[in-house]
Each structure stands twice: as C-alpha cells, then as structure tokens.
Amino acid sequence: PPIAALGHLAEASGLTAREREVVALVAEGLSNRAIADRLVVSTRTVENHLHRAYAKLGVSSRSELVVPPRG
C-alpha cells in the first residue's frame, strides 16, 4: 500500500518525525488547514514542513507525494 511505502521512503529520505507526520496526514487526504488544526500549528508551518519534505523526497506536489511512482 502507498502508506507503507511512504513510511519506508520517508525514513530512507531523512525526513524529521514532524515531516513524516505531516506527510502521513496529507496521504490521509487532509488539507493544510486541517493538518495545522490537528497539530496545533499555523498553516504556514505545515507548508514549511511540506516544502522540506518535497525537497527530501524529490517531488514537487501533493499528488506526487502520495502517488507511488510508476515504472
């Protein structure tokens, strides 16, 4: 399943615990606002975590983040 693969990839890519948490919530379909509310942080903080996670994972969007690569 994508979530299991994402967890393994997240560990291998050096994501922080908080970045992994945010990525997992994105994979569940939550919006940045919903993630921010759940984690009691600002939307901007969520955006920053995602930006760093994208760079570490080599993706550039939410859809790339949660869809396993083909090939």
C-alpha positions as CSV (number, residue, x, y, z in Angstrom):
1,P,0.0,0.0,0.0
2,P,1.2,3.6,-0.7
3,I,1.2,4.5,3.1
4,A,3.5,1.6,3.9
5,A,5.8,2.5,1.0
6,L,5.7,6.1,2.0
7,G,6.8,5.3,5.5
8,H,9.8,3.4,4.3
9,L,10.7,6.1,1.8
10,A,10.3,8.8,4.4
11,E,12.7,7.0,6.8
12,A,15.2,6.5,4.0
13,S,15.0,10.1,2.8
14,G,15.8,11.6,6.2
15,L,12.5,13.2,7.0
16,T,12.1,14.5,10.5
17,A,9.4,13.0,12.7
18,R,7.2,16.1,12.2
19,E,7.7,16.0,8.4
20,R,6.7,12.3,8.4
21,E,3.7,13.2,10.5
22,V,2.6,15.9,8.1
23,V,3.2,13.7,5.0
24,A,1.1,11.0,6.6
25,L,-1.7,13.4,7.2
26,V,-1.5,14.6,3.6
27,A,-1.7,10.9,2.5
28,E,-4.9,10.6,4.5
29,G,-6.4,13.4,2.5
30,L,-6.2,16.3,5.0
31,S,-5.8,19.9,3.9
32,N,-3.1,22.1,5.2
33,R,-5.6,23.9,7.4
34,A,-6.9,20.6,8.8
35,I,-3.3,19.4,9.4
36,A,-2.5,22.7,11.1
37,D,-5.6,22.4,13.3
38,R,-4.8,18.8,14.3
39,L,-1.1,19.6,15.1
40,V,-1.9,23.0,16.7
41,V,0.4,24.9,14.4
42,S,0.0,27.5,11.8
43,T,-0.9,26.7,8.2
44,R,2.5,28.3,7.2
45,T,4.3,25.8,9.5
46,V,2.6,23.0,7.7
47,E,3.6,24.5,4.3
48,N,7.2,24.7,5.5
49,H,7.2,21.1,6.6
50,L,5.8,20.0,3.3
51,H,8.3,22.2,1.3
52,R,11.2,20.5,3.1
53,A,9.6,17.0,2.7
54,Y,9.1,17.6,-1.1
55,A,12.8,18.5,-1.4
56,K,14.0,15.5,0.5
57,L,11.6,13.1,-1.4
58,G,12.3,14.6,-4.8
59,V,8.7,15.6,-5.5
60,S,7.0,18.9,-6.3
61,S,3.4,18.5,-5.4
62,R,0.9,16.8,-3.0
63,S,-0.2,14.4,-5.8
64,E,3.4,13.3,-6.4
65,L,3.8,12.9,-2.6
66,V,1.0,10.3,-2.2
67,V,1.0,8.5,-5.6
68,P,3.7,5.8,-5.9
69,P,5.9,6.3,-9.0
70,R,5.2,4.1,-12.0
71,G,7.8,2.1,-13.7
